[in-house]
Amino acid sequence: MNHKLVFRLYRAEGLAVRRKKRKRIAASVRVLPPPTVRPRQQWTMDFTQDSLANGHQFRTLNLVDTFTRECLAIEVDHSLPAARVVRVLERLVEVHGQPEVIRVDNGTEFTSHLVDAWAYERGIKLDFICPGKPTENGHIESFNGKFRDECLNENWFLHLDDARRKIEAYRIDYNEVRPHSSLDNMTPMQFASSTTGLAQLAV
């Protein structure tokens, strides 16, 4: 008995192995939340990456308030694991108050048990975008593009402290000096404190 004989018998008897049909899962349409109408309703965060003059890589964790467009923080270090993300969020909550929702992508730092447990304990919803759909997190993607063009690509970072100093200066300028067309040519800080701006967007 060998495989040739088995194959001949298999063909002679007209046997056939059933092919398993792959189950098709109906694609669900992601329902995007309504536009934000107040500060701290939704934050959004993401990472960017760049290098120092010596070639060593560093990362930045960028957080933006979707309503005011204020850049809440740009954390800079060689490594930014989930525990560091939680510490940054804790610091921001103490300073700015607690958001209702934080929109993120599916990066390992954001999907970790540490970040999930922190958000659950505080009653904050983590809103994950669909994989491969960065446009669903458009506010942070827009900020990342400006940040790279106007800061990362324009500066030569000698070391990590130099990068932190220059990046923090950019964040302050972004929030307090430069006007934003999406905010009726106000700065994020002006818009956040403007009752007129709040009323207009609420309508």
Secondary structure, DSSP 8 states (H G I E B T S, - for coil): --HHHHHHHHHHTT-----------------------STTSEEEEEEEEEE-TTS-EEEEEEEEETTT--EEEEEEES---HHHHHHHHHHHHHHH---SEEEE-S-HHHHSHHHHHHHHHHT-EEEE--TT-GGGGHHHHHHHHHHIIIIITT----SHHHHHHHHHHHHHHHHHTS-BGGGTTB-HHHHHH-HHHHHHHH-
